[in-house]
């Protein structure tokens, strides 16, 4: 755990601190970052309020990062910056606001799409609607295919998701399943779904029913009992059970 607040313009190598997990380099004047080449165990890194204009090659190896703050710097290259961070599979919190790259059109959705592990971006929780919109913006073809598969039909273009201002998820209706006396699940109407996950769940509920039979072997005489006629032969008893 190392905090540095000394107006530094450069930090020497921290390679000897290989077990370092938390590092504060914020509130300095650092322009280039070359000191973290061996600090693979870092989970929290604070680089906000510096003068960084490029991080290419400086952070890509820090795959254990969970928190990374880079706000209030001079980063200008959105694609290069995101490429540096996209391999961080545990990154949950990221700040990039007050950088020139944050002014680019579609900035937020671009970051959300390419770093799917994120939960908080620029101090705002990432909502489900934003992830859908990010998929549509950055990979419209994949979005179209998912829509086609989910609803069992071919579509020419995927509908553009609308981002709601409310954080409360919209309630969705569940399909009503009617059961007859045998326990089979039969849907009398074919419902429609707004969410592919609901369609998959509904299909799982309506899967075919298998019948299992078992026999009471206690009612069947053994060969020795047959020879000695100690026990009369009885018809075997079968038990049937139905399982989904």
ABEGO torsion letter per residue (X at the ends): XBBBBAGBABBBBAAABAABABBBABGBABABBAAAAABAABABBBABGBABABABGAAAABAABABBBABGBABABAAAAAAAAAABAABABBBABGBAAAABBGAAAAAAAABAABABBGGBBBBAAAAAAAAAAABAAAAAAAAAAAAGBBBABBBBBBBBABABBBBBBBBBBBBBAAGBBBBABBBBBABAAAAAAAAAAABBBBBBBBBBAAABBBAAAAAAGABBBBBBBBBBBBBX
